[in-house]
Amino acid sequence: MPDMLTQSPDGRVISVRGSVVDLAFPQEALPALNEAVEVLWDAGEPLICEVHAHLDPGTVRTLALAATGGLARGTPARRTGAPLSVPVGEPLLGRLVDVLGRPGDAGEPITAEAPRWPIHRPAPPLAGQTPRRDVFETGIKVIDLLAPLARGGKGGMFGGAGVGKTVLVTELIHNMVAQQTGLSVFAGIGERSREGQELLEEMRRSGVLERTALVFGQMNEPPGARWRVGLTALTIAEWFRDEARRDVLLLMDNVFRFVQAGAEVSGLLGRLPSRVGYQPTLITEIAELEERIASVPGATVTAIQAVYVPADDFTDPAVAELFGHLDSAIVLSRSMAAEGLYPAVDPLASSSALLDPLVVGEEHYRTAEDVRALLAHYRELQDIIALLGIEELSPADRLAVKRARRLQRFLTQPFAVTEAFTGRKGGSVARVETLAGCRAILDGQTDDWAESSLYMVGTLAEARAKEAADSRPAGSATSGGTTGSTG
């Protein structure tokens, strides 16, 4: 980088409107688009701004990545000659950093010897990518059965407010990071400070923090920081993939906040809104993020993304656009959450490109299709049951309802991360155990069991033990709960 770019403050601030800062530069030294510019104010470290528009031959419009309170016109600024770069590599493991790579965990500063990569990078060429079709087991029954994730693929969890997206992401971290030998990068986009603190403490307790890098752009930060934090996390993951040749698990919570921050930025920059008030560059921005999540020979990046669905509207342009980039879509249902069926994954709306007999095997595929068909039939019968009662159904339909309700309850599962709140010990369930349990219910082996015996258990063996304990004569054992028979 030329010395004049890092030493000569040849620009100055001419306008400040919230996060938007206009800078004047000599025509021969005008910064390029996406170049980082340092504003040399008196508030400590330089204010980092990113160039987003050339207003005229001598003026650029930039977006500040931190709060601009106290910034005055005439403040000197200097070019860096490159896009924003962040520290990457081994020093990031076990640390929580912000969009600029600065520690947010009250720890030591990131060592100056850490390599730095620009956050704006091209996706690997298509010819250099290696799509994988291996199933990435999560230990969560309903996901592994009906919407299996791909190793080296992209999965999304869609749901409105309060249906359990963050809890599900945290459980996935707990189950998958402990099992896999690779590394993890977590991007908290527009999250609450409390959630970041809780996640950090949970990872410390579970012993997986040393193999995880956390990047947070919190809800109270400027839109520019929330908009770019996903690219910072992705850049860290790319270094481990390309330089260290390690498998990486990339978790993002919440991708909708990335879109939302982009809409705020678009409005601040004066662009006319598009459909439903979103930015006109919505499709491009999502593609720039999603297309960089790719696997190369010798290393994979497996991405799991939580997506908030505004007002439970799955036709929302941002949500609909994200669907097209994913291998697996896990849809969370508010009605199932209201019934206490957690995780509240909708078995009919969720889907996966891996649910193919050539990938998961004939037995898994057939079991998943039988489960879907039975639950779909039960959903069709629910209106009749509500109006006329279950007694008006044919014997075959009554049997289908009985088995469908037992399937619904067997697909619930206690989580390790909620153990302190529920009192139920959580754990992961192997895919073979999930298939065996579902097949037994489909074949009628549990027709005489109480529904509560299948509610919030792991394997069928646990459900059998619970049924045996609950069916003992009064006084010989403590009776089990009946939570699962409601809803």
Salt bridges, closest charged atoms under 4 A:
ASP22 OD2 - ARG17 NH2 3.58
ASP22 OD1 - ARG61 NE 2.91
GLU35 OE2 - ARG79 NE 2.96
GLU38 OE1 - ARG78 NE 2.70
GLU45 OE1 - ARG102 NH1 3.09
GLU50 OE1 - HIS52 NE2 3.17
GLU50 OE2 - HIS120 NE2 2.83
GLU50 OE1 - ARG228 NE 2.84
ASP98 OD2 - ARG102 NE 3.06
ASP105 OD2 - ARG95 NE 2.92
ASP134 OD2 - ARG132 NH2 2.56
GLU137 OE2 - ARG431 NE 3.43
GLU195 OE2 - ARG192 NH1 2.84
GLU195 OE2 - ARG194 NH2 3.99
GLU198 OE1 - ARG194 NH1 3.33
GLU201 OE2 - ARG204 NH1 3.16
GLU202 OE1 - ARG205 NH2 2.96
GLU238 OE1 - ARG121 NE 3.20
GLU238 OE1 - ARG292 NH2 2.78
ASP242 OD2 - ARG121 NH2 3.95
ASP242 OD1 - ARG241 NE 2.70
GLU264 OE2 - ARG226 NH1 3.06
GLU291 OE2 - HIS325 ND1 3.13
ASP312 OD2 - ARG334 NE 2.70
GLU321 OE2 - HIS325 NE2 3.56
ASP346 OD1 - ARG379 NH2 3.41
GLU369 OE2 - ARG372 NE 4.00
ASP370 OD2 - ARG439 NH2 2.90
GLU380 OE1 - HIS377 ND1 3.64
ASP397 OD1 - HIS377 NE2 2.91
ASP443 OD1 - ARG439 NH1 3.69
ASP447 OD2 - ARG403 NH2 2.94
GLU451 OE2 - ARG405 NE 2.75
GLU451 OE2 - ARG406 NH1 3.89
GLU451 OE1 - ARG409 NE 3.47
